[in-house]
Amino acid sequence: MITVPKMTTKLSKISLPLRLTFLIFSMVLNCMGIVILQLSEAKVTYEKLGFLESFKDLPIAFISLFAVNFISRFGTKKSLILALTIVGICSLILPFVEVFWFYRLWFAIIGTCFAIGKICVFGIIRNNISEEKALAKTMNSVEASFMIGIFMVNIGFGWLISSQYSQFWKFGFLSVSLLCAVTIFLFSRLPVSESERIGKDHIVKDLSEIFNPTLIIFLAVIFSIVFVEQSFNSWLPSFYKKHLKVNSFFALQASSFLALFSYVGRTITANIIHRFSLSKYYLLCISLIVMVLIVIIGIQFFDTEDSRVLLFLFPVIGLFLAPLYPVINSKMIARIDKAKANLFTSLIVIFSSLGSSVSSIIMAVLFGNELLTFYPLYILSAVIVIFTISLIYFRFADKEI
């Protein structure tokens, strides 16, 4: 086992491959909005497209606990390299396959690799940082690259779709394969500390030890945050196109600004979070989201429901929504024993994927029944749920896990 005494030295060496890893997974996970947009034009129903998200999210949920044992046996570095290799190969194959069922298989494989990859990344970070605010800073910094991935997907594929080469839009996934190769090369040259190996019997024991009311409330918060995020990430381009009547290119470009604002939100948070109480900063962000949504709903119901002003207001939400996930994660994970970091991360991944899947199914119903006028109201209701559950969580957060 390799040990490095100072976490700053370790993080300065692994920062780039960690960011690239999240960038890659962001691109393949959040291309769902592109796929929905393109396949809906190919007469694939919204019901089928809504359940397509489940082929990505459910494997993430089911695989996560098994992934803990797998990662423990083979190590975080080898497991992460394997996941990136599979993603690279799958992205290389996708442009040459036309049948719809392959998208289901592709997203299932991507979801499985993401489960392994996220546990590895969180484990690496937790094994080097113990202090709560330092952990929040690092997680916001690394997860900011996740937003850049969404931005790159929308900009890059938007350009392809609107160009004379629009029929070759799937070849954009070749760039993912290239990024995978670069990231694998960087990881192969870096020493990475490995956490203590645990057996299957220890997983059951550790689960029983960490489960308590505070953790259950925390997982409910995680579920709700991802529920709201997914309502934007996968479906905002289709909302812009179907409800605001803009073309595919503009819908994707406008949606990409949500990712850009989200990146700015996480980057700013990473640099100023040490000055504030995590709970107060978190609740302030939620309050600002509510304010923006109320303005959007006011415009829809008192001005015009398809006002183009909405194109510019929705992305602003990303500025305040993006910090929620890493801030709440860092507050909880800082209290978890390092030996249980991978297991704890698997629970985060499970409830995140469930939130994403349930959100997409509900959004498919909303779009399928042409209830797009209620899109902002639906999201506002979910944000109010997050606020309520979060207040309960912070009330108990000071208790020992």
C-alpha positions as CSV (number, residue, x, y, z in Angstrom):
1,M,0.0,0.0,0.0
2,I,1.3,3.4,-1.0
3,T,0.8,6.3,1.5
4,V,1.3,10.0,1.0
5,P,1.6,12.1,4.1
6,K,0.1,15.3,2.7
7,M,-3.2,15.4,0.9
8,T,-2.3,18.6,-1.0
9,T,0.6,16.8,-2.7
10,K,-1.6,13.9,-3.6
11,L,-4.4,16.0,-4.9
12,S,-2.1,18.2,-7.0
13,K,-1.0,15.0,-8.9
14,I,-4.4,13.4,-9.3
15,S,-6.6,16.4,-9.9
16,L,-6.5,16.3,-13.7
17,P,-7.4,12.6,-14.1
18,L,-10.2,12.9,-11.5
19,R,-11.6,15.9,-13.4
20,L,-11.3,14.1,-16.7
21,T,-13.1,11.1,-15.2
22,F,-16.1,13.1,-14.2
23,L,-16.0,15.0,-17.5
24,I,-16.2,11.7,-19.4
25,F,-19.0,10.3,-17.3
26,S,-20.9,13.5,-17.5
27,M,-20.8,13.4,-21.3
28,V,-22.0,9.9,-21.7
29,L,-24.7,10.2,-18.9
30,N,-26.0,13.6,-20.0
31,C,-26.2,12.9,-23.7
32,M,-29.7,11.6,-22.8
33,G,-31.1,15.0,-23.7
34,I,-29.5,14.7,-27.1
35,V,-30.8,11.2,-27.6
36,I,-34.3,12.1,-26.5
37,L,-34.3,15.1,-28.9
38,Q,-33.0,13.1,-31.9
39,L,-35.0,9.9,-31.4
40,S,-38.2,11.7,-30.7
41,E,-37.8,13.2,-34.2
42,A,-37.4,9.6,-35.4
43,K,-40.9,8.9,-34.1
44,V,-39.7,7.0,-30.9
45,T,-42.4,7.7,-28.3
46,Y,-41.8,9.7,-25.1
47,E,-42.9,6.7,-23.1
48,K,-40.1,4.6,-24.6
49,L,-37.6,7.5,-24.2
50,G,-38.7,8.0,-20.5
51,F,-37.9,4.4,-19.7
52,L,-34.6,4.6,-21.6
53,E,-33.3,6.6,-18.6
54,S,-34.1,3.6,-16.4
55,F,-31.7,1.4,-18.4
56,K,-29.0,3.8,-17.3
57,D,-30.1,4.5,-13.7
58,L,-31.3,1.1,-12.5
59,P,-28.0,-0.7,-13.3
60,I,-26.3,2.0,-11.3
61,A,-28.5,1.3,-8.3
62,F,-28.3,-2.5,-8.5
63,I,-24.5,-2.7,-9.3
64,S,-23.4,-0.2,-6.6
65,L,-23.3,-2.5,-3.6
66,F,-21.6,-5.3,-5.6
67,A,-19.2,-2.7,-7.0
68,V,-17.9,-2.1,-3.4
69,N,-16.7,-5.7,-3.1
70,F,-15.3,-5.6,-6.7
71,I,-13.4,-2.4,-6.1
72,S,-12.1,-3.7,-2.7
73,R,-10.7,-6.8,-4.5
74,F,-9.1,-5.2,-7.4
75,G,-8.3,-1.7,-6.1
76,T,-9.7,1.8,-6.9
77,K,-7.1,2.5,-9.6
78,K,-7.5,-0.8,-11.6
79,S,-11.3,-0.6,-11.2
80,L,-11.5,2.9,-12.5
81,I,-9.2,2.2,-15.5
82,L,-11.4,-0.8,-16.3
83,A,-14.6,1.3,-16.2
84,L,-13.0,4.0,-18.4
85,T,-11.8,1.3,-20.9
86,I,-15.3,-0.1,-21.2
87,V,-16.8,3.4,-21.7
88,G,-14.2,4.1,-24.4
89,I,-15.0,0.9,-26.3
90,C,-18.8,1.4,-26.1
91,S,-18.5,5.0,-27.3
92,L,-16.4,3.8,-30.2
93,I,-19.1,1.2,-31.2
94,L,-22.2,3.4,-30.8
95,P,-22.0,5.4,-34.0
96,F,-22.1,2.3,-36.1
97,V,-25.3,0.8,-34.6
98,E,-28.7,1.9,-35.7
99,V,-31.2,-0.3,-33.7
100,F,-33.0,1.2,-30.7
101,W,-32.4,-1.8,-28.4
102,F,-28.7,-1.1,-28.5
103,Y,-29.3,2.3,-26.8
104,R,-30.8,0.4,-23.9
105,L,-27.8,-1.9,-23.7
106,W,-25.4,1.0,-24.1
107,F,-26.9,3.0,-21.3
108,A,-27.0,0.0,-19.1
109,I,-23.3,-0.6,-19.6
110,I,-22.5,3.1,-19.1
111,G,-24.6,3.1,-15.9
112,T,-22.6,0.1,-14.5
113,C,-19.3,1.8,-15.3
114,F,-20.4,5.0,-13.7
115,A,-21.3,3.2,-10.5
116,I,-17.8,1.8,-10.3
117,G,-16.2,5.1,-11.4
118,K,-18.0,7.4,-9.0
119,I,-17.3,5.1,-6.0
120,C,-13.6,5.1,-7.0
121,V,-13.4,8.9,-7.4
122,F,-15.2,9.6,-4.1
123,G,-13.0,6.9,-2.4
124,I,-9.8,8.5,-3.6
125,I,-10.9,11.9,-2.4
126,R,-12.1,10.7,1.0
127,N,-8.8,8.8,1.6
128,N,-6.9,12.0,1.3
129,I,-9.1,14.6,3.0
130,S,-10.7,14.6,6.5
131,E,-11.7,18.2,7.2
132,E,-15.3,19.0,6.2
133,K,-14.9,22.3,4.4
134,A,-11.7,21.1,2.6
135,L,-13.7,18.1,1.4
136,A,-16.5,20.4,0.2
137,K,-14.0,22.5,-1.7
138,T,-12.5,19.5,-3.5
139,M,-15.8,17.9,-4.3
140,N,-17.2,21.1,-5.7
141,S,-14.0,21.5,-7.8
142,V,-14.1,18.0,-9.2
143,E,-17.8,17.9,-9.7
144,A,-17.6,21.2,-11.6
145,S,-16.1,19.3,-14.4
146,F,-19.3,17.3,-14.5
147,M,-21.1,20.5,-15.6
148,I,-18.5,21.2,-18.2
149,G,-19.3,17.8,-19.7
150,I,-22.9,18.7,-20.1
151,F,-21.9,22.0,-21.6
152,M,-19.6,20.3,-24.1
153,V,-22.2,17.7,-25.1
154,N,-24.9,20.3,-25.8
155,I,-22.5,22.7,-27.7
156,G,-20.7,19.9,-29.6
157,F,-23.7,17.9,-30.6
158,G,-25.8,21.0,-31.2
159,W,-23.2,22.1,-33.8
160,L,-23.3,18.7,-35.4
161,I,-27.0,18.5,-35.5
162,S,-27.4,21.9,-37.0
163,S,-24.6,21.4,-39.6
164,Q,-24.7,19.7,-43.0
165,Y,-23.3,16.6,-41.3
166,S,-26.3,16.2,-39.0
167,Q,-26.8,12.6,-39.9
168,F,-23.4,11.8,-38.4
169,W,-24.3,13.3,-35.0
170,K,-23.4,10.0,-33.2
171,F,-19.8,10.2,-34.3
172,G,-19.4,12.9,-31.7
173,F,-19.0,10.0,-29.2
174,L,-15.6,9.2,-30.7
175,S,-14.3,12.2,-28.7
176,V,-15.4,10.4,-25.6
177,S,-13.2,7.4,-26.6
178,L,-10.2,9.7,-27.1
179,L,-10.7,11.3,-23.6
180,C,-10.9,7.9,-22.1
181,A,-7.6,6.9,-23.6
182,V,-5.9,10.1,-22.3
183,T,-7.4,9.6,-18.8
184,I,-6.3,6.0,-18.6
185,F,-2.8,7.0,-19.6
186,L,-2.6,9.6,-16.9
187,F,-3.9,7.2,-14.2
188,S,-1.5,4.5,-15.3
189,R,1.4,6.8,-14.4
190,L,0.2,7.8,-11.0
191,P,0.5,6.1,-7.6
192,V,-2.9,6.0,-5.9
193,S,-3.4,5.0,-2.2
194,E,-5.8,2.1,-1.8
195,S,-8.3,1.8,1.1
196,E,-8.4,-1.3,3.3
197,R,-9.9,-4.4,1.6
198,I,-13.2,-5.6,3.0
199,G,-15.1,-8.9,2.6
200,K,-18.8,-9.5,1.8
201,D,-19.5,-10.2,5.5
202,H,-18.0,-6.8,6.4
203,I,-20.2,-5.0,3.9
204,V,-23.3,-6.3,5.7
205,K,-21.9,-5.4,9.0
206,D,-20.8,-1.9,7.9
207,L,-24.2,-1.3,6.4
208,S,-25.9,-2.1,9.7
209,E,-23.4,0.2,11.5
210,I,-23.8,3.3,9.3
211,F,-27.6,3.1,8.9
212,N,-29.4,5.5,11.2
213,P,-32.2,8.2,11.0
214,T,-29.7,10.9,9.9
215,L,-28.4,8.8,7.0
216,I,-31.9,7.9,5.9
217,I,-32.9,11.6,5.8
218,F,-29.6,12.4,4.0
219,L,-30.4,9.8,1.3
220,A,-33.9,11.2,0.8
221,V,-32.2,14.6,0.2
222,I,-29.8,13.1,-2.3
223,F,-32.8,11.4,-4.1
224,S,-34.7,14.7,-4.3
225,I,-31.7,16.8,-5.5
226,V,-31.0,14.5,-8.4
227,F,-34.7,14.2,-9.1
228,V,-34.7,18.0,-9.8
229,E,-31.4,18.0,-11.6
230,Q,-32.5,15.3,-14.0
231,S,-35.7,17.3,-14.7
232,F,-33.4,19.9,-16.3
233,N,-30.5,17.9,-17.7
234,S,-32.4,15.5,-19.8
235,W,-35.6,17.3,-20.6
236,L,-34.9,21.0,-20.8
237,P,-33.9,20.9,-24.5
238,S,-37.2,19.1,-25.4
239,F,-39.1,21.7,-23.3
240,Y,-37.5,24.5,-25.2
241,K,-38.2,22.9,-28.5
242,K,-41.8,21.7,-27.9
243,H,-43.1,24.5,-25.7
244,L,-41.0,27.5,-26.6
245,K,-41.0,26.5,-30.3
246,V,-37.2,26.9,-31.0
247,N,-35.2,24.7,-33.3
248,S,-33.0,21.8,-32.1
249,F,-29.8,23.7,-32.3
250,F,-31.0,26.7,-30.3
251,A,-32.7,24.4,-27.8
252,L,-29.4,22.6,-27.1
253,Q,-27.3,25.9,-27.0
254,A,-29.8,27.5,-24.6
255,S,-29.7,24.3,-22.4
256,S,-25.9,24.3,-22.5
257,F,-26.0,27.6,-20.5
258,L,-27.7,25.7,-17.7
259,A,-24.5,23.6,-17.5
260,L,-22.3,26.7,-17.8
261,F,-24.1,28.4,-14.9
262,S,-23.9,25.2,-13.0
263,Y,-20.1,25.0,-13.5
264,V,-19.8,28.6,-12.3
265,G,-21.9,27.8,-9.3
266,R,-19.7,24.9,-8.3
267,T,-16.5,26.7,-9.0
268,I,-17.5,29.7,-6.9
269,T,-18.6,27.4,-4.1
270,A,-15.3,25.6,-4.2
271,N,-13.5,28.9,-3.7
272,I,-15.7,30.6,-1.0
273,I,-17.3,27.7,0.9
274,H,-14.6,27.8,3.6
275,R,-15.9,31.2,4.6
276,F,-19.5,30.1,5.4
277,S,-21.5,27.5,7.3
278,L,-22.3,24.7,4.9
279,S,-25.9,24.4,6.1
280,K,-26.6,28.2,5.8
281,Y,-24.9,28.3,2.3
282,Y,-26.9,25.3,1.2
283,L,-30.3,26.7,2.4
284,L,-29.5,30.1,0.8
285,C,-29.0,28.4,-2.6
286,I,-32.4,26.6,-2.3
287,S,-34.1,29.8,-1.4
288,L,-32.7,31.5,-4.5
289,I,-33.9,28.6,-6.7
290,V,-37.4,29.1,-5.3
291,M,-37.3,32.8,-6.1
292,V,-36.2,32.2,-9.7
293,L,-38.9,29.6,-10.2
294,I,-41.6,31.9,-8.8
295,V,-40.5,34.5,-11.3
296,I,-40.7,32.0,-14.2
297,I,-44.1,30.8,-13.1
298,G,-45.3,34.4,-12.8
299,I,-44.2,35.1,-16.3
300,Q,-45.9,32.0,-17.6
301,F,-49.3,32.7,-15.9
302,F,-49.4,36.5,-16.0
303,D,-47.5,37.4,-19.2
304,T,-47.2,34.6,-21.8
305,E,-46.6,30.9,-21.2
306,D,-44.1,30.6,-24.1
307,S,-42.2,33.8,-23.4
308,R,-38.6,33.7,-24.8
309,V,-37.4,35.3,-21.5
310,L,-37.7,31.8,-20.1
311,L,-34.8,30.7,-22.3
312,F,-32.5,33.0,-20.2
313,L,-34.1,32.5,-16.8
314,F,-33.9,28.7,-16.6
315,P,-30.1,28.5,-16.9
316,V,-29.8,30.9,-13.9
317,I,-31.2,28.1,-11.7
318,G,-28.0,26.1,-12.4
319,L,-26.0,28.7,-10.5
320,F,-27.8,27.8,-7.2
321,L,-28.8,24.2,-7.9
322,A,-25.3,22.8,-8.8
323,P,-23.7,23.4,-5.4
324,L,-26.4,21.5,-3.5
325,Y,-25.2,18.0,-4.3
326,P,-21.5,18.3,-3.5
327,V,-22.1,20.4,-0.4
328,I,-24.6,18.0,1.2
329,N,-22.4,15.0,0.2
330,S,-19.2,16.6,1.7
331,K,-21.0,17.4,5.0
332,M,-22.0,13.8,5.4
333,I,-19.0,11.9,3.9
334,A,-16.6,13.9,6.1
335,R,-18.1,12.1,9.1
336,I,-17.8,8.6,7.6
337,D,-14.8,6.4,8.5
338,K,-12.4,6.2,5.6
339,A,-12.7,2.4,5.6
340,K,-16.4,2.7,4.9
341,A,-16.1,5.5,2.3
342,N,-16.7,3.2,-0.7
343,L,-19.7,1.6,0.8
344,F,-21.2,5.0,1.8
345,T,-20.5,6.3,-1.8
346,S,-22.4,3.3,-3.2
347,L,-25.5,4.4,-1.2
348,I,-25.1,7.9,-2.6
349,V,-24.9,6.4,-6.2
350,I,-27.9,4.1,-5.6
351,F,-30.3,6.9,-4.4
352,S,-28.9,9.3,-7.0
353,S,-29.8,6.9,-9.8
354,L,-33.2,6.2,-8.3
355,G,-33.9,9.9,-8.2
356,S,-32.8,10.3,-11.8
357,S,-34.9,7.3,-13.0
358,V,-38.1,8.3,-11.2
359,S,-37.7,11.9,-12.4
360,S,-37.4,10.9,-16.1
361,I,-40.4,8.6,-16.0
362,I,-42.6,11.4,-14.5
363,M,-41.2,13.9,-17.1
364,A,-42.0,11.4,-19.8
365,V,-45.7,11.4,-18.6
366,L,-45.7,15.2,-18.4
367,F,-44.3,15.5,-22.0
368,G,-46.4,12.7,-23.4
369,N,-49.6,14.3,-22.1
370,E,-48.5,17.8,-23.3
371,L,-48.6,19.3,-19.8
372,L,-45.6,21.5,-20.4
373,T,-47.2,24.6,-19.0
374,F,-46.8,22.9,-15.5
375,Y,-43.1,22.1,-16.0
376,P,-41.8,25.0,-13.8
377,L,-44.6,24.3,-11.2
378,Y,-43.6,20.7,-11.0
379,I,-40.0,21.6,-10.4
380,L,-40.9,24.2,-7.8
381,S,-42.9,21.5,-5.9
382,A,-39.8,19.2,-5.9
383,V,-37.5,22.0,-4.7
384,I,-39.9,22.8,-1.8
385,V,-39.7,19.1,-0.8
386,I,-35.8,19.3,-0.9
387,F,-36.0,22.4,1.3
388,T,-38.2,20.7,3.9
389,I,-36.2,17.5,4.0
390,S,-33.0,19.4,4.2
391,L,-34.2,21.4,7.2
392,I,-34.9,18.1,9.0
393,Y,-31.5,16.7,8.0
394,F,-29.5,19.7,9.2
395,R,-31.4,19.5,12.5
396,F,-29.9,16.1,13.1
397,A,-26.6,16.5,11.2
398,D,-24.5,17.3,14.2
399,K,-25.2,13.9,15.7
400,E,-22.5,11.3,15.3
401,I,-23.0,8.6,12.6
